[in-house]
Amino acid sequence: MMGLERSMISLKMKLKRSSMKIIKKETYDKIEKSESMRVEIRNMKARKLNDKTLKIADSPKTRSYPF
């Protein structure tokens, strides 16, 4: 019985290894960002930060102090 279990385990391991070799991630060429793309990314980050700040400022839990 032990020999059969060992052979089943080794067979499963071999199948796993062979299936791992078949599945490969596709490689993509990295696109260089143009200046307009960089500006757009900066604008998106700034918009997200503004939205987050406004959401915190408008929430009733936070207190705003006039300066």
C-alpha positions as CSV (number, residue, x, y, z in Angstrom):
1,M,0.0,0.0,0.0
2,M,2.8,2.4,0.8
3,G,4.5,1.9,-2.6
4,L,1.2,2.8,-4.3
5,E,0.8,5.9,-2.3
6,R,4.4,7.0,-3.0
7,S,4.0,6.4,-6.7
8,M,0.7,8.4,-6.8
9,I,2.4,11.3,-5.0
10,S,5.4,11.3,-7.3
11,L,3.0,11.1,-10.3
12,K,1.0,14.1,-9.0
13,M,4.2,16.0,-8.5
14,K,5.4,15.3,-12.1
15,L,2.0,16.4,-13.5
16,K,2.2,19.6,-11.5
17,R,5.6,20.4,-12.8
18,S,4.7,19.7,-16.4
19,S,1.6,21.8,-16.2
20,M,3.6,24.6,-14.7
21,K,5.9,24.5,-17.7
22,I,3.0,24.8,-20.1
23,I,1.5,27.8,-18.5
24,K,3.7,30.8,-19.1
25,K,2.9,34.4,-18.7
26,E,2.8,36.5,-21.8
27,T,5.5,39.1,-22.0
28,Y,4.5,42.6,-23.0
29,D,6.8,45.3,-24.4
30,K,7.1,48.2,-21.9
31,I,5.7,51.4,-23.4
32,E,7.7,54.5,-22.7
33,K,5.6,57.3,-21.3
34,S,5.3,60.5,-23.3
35,E,5.2,63.9,-21.6
36,S,1.5,64.2,-22.1
37,M,0.9,60.8,-20.4
38,R,3.0,61.9,-17.5
39,V,1.0,65.1,-17.1
40,E,-2.2,63.1,-17.3
41,I,-1.0,60.7,-14.6
42,R,-0.1,63.6,-12.4
43,N,-3.5,65.2,-13.0
44,M,-5.3,62.0,-12.0
45,K,-3.2,61.7,-8.8
46,A,-4.0,65.3,-7.9
47,R,-7.7,64.8,-8.6
48,K,-7.7,61.7,-6.4
49,L,-6.0,63.6,-3.6
50,N,-8.4,66.5,-3.9
51,D,-11.4,64.2,-3.8
52,K,-10.0,62.4,-0.8
53,T,-9.3,65.7,1.0
54,L,-12.7,67.1,0.2
55,K,-14.4,63.9,1.4
56,I,-12.6,64.2,4.7
57,A,-13.3,67.9,5.0
58,D,-17.0,67.5,4.3
59,S,-17.6,64.6,6.7
60,P,-19.5,65.5,9.8
61,K,-17.0,63.7,12.0
62,T,-14.1,66.1,11.3
63,R,-13.9,69.6,12.7
64,S,-12.6,72.4,10.5
65,Y,-10.9,75.3,12.2
66,P,-10.9,78.7,10.5
67,F,-7.4,80.1,10.2
